[in-house]
């Protein structure tokens, strides 16, 4: 089985103005979806990322420098991620298309295969 990362892109603060009942419904969808994938042996892991507190590390004048980020004026941010297992690209894409993150028309999911060498090393270590 190959592993894939689903990067969950969204506009900053996309849930900030949702009424509590709508927010709870969205959370229930994520929970139900991820629990279903776990039961099928397709979910490796995933987490929601915090809306603040991130840092950008870049090289400037030959030295790594850190600065605040993500920025509120950003067009989109990564709000979380899932790592899944799938037999091929088509199955991974089908799983991504069913992801509850697509509840908002401004959200999108980036699907990236994990390098098989890195996956093998991680399995050997753990």
CORVENWO-V519260 format. One record per backbone hydrogen bond with DSSP energy under -1.0 kcal/mol. NH is the residue of the N-H (numbers start at 1). CO is the residue of the C=O. Records with the same first field share a line. If there is no record, write none. Layout:
NH->CO, CO
//
This chain:
2->86
4->84
5->112
6->82
7->110
8->80
9->108
10->77
14->11
16->13
18->15
23->19
24->20
25->21
26->22
27->23
28->24
29->25
30->26
31->27
32->28
33->29
34->30
35->31
36->32
37->33
38->34
39->35
40->36
41->38
42->37
44->83
45->83
47->81
49->79
56->67
58->65
60->63
63->60
65->58
67->56
69->54
74->71
77->10
79->8
81->47
82->6
83->45
84->4
85->42
86->2
92->88
93->89
94->90
95->91
96->92
97->93
99->96
102->99
103->100
107->104
108->9
110->7
112->5
114->3
119->115
120->116
121->117
122->118
123->119
124->120
125->121
126->122
//
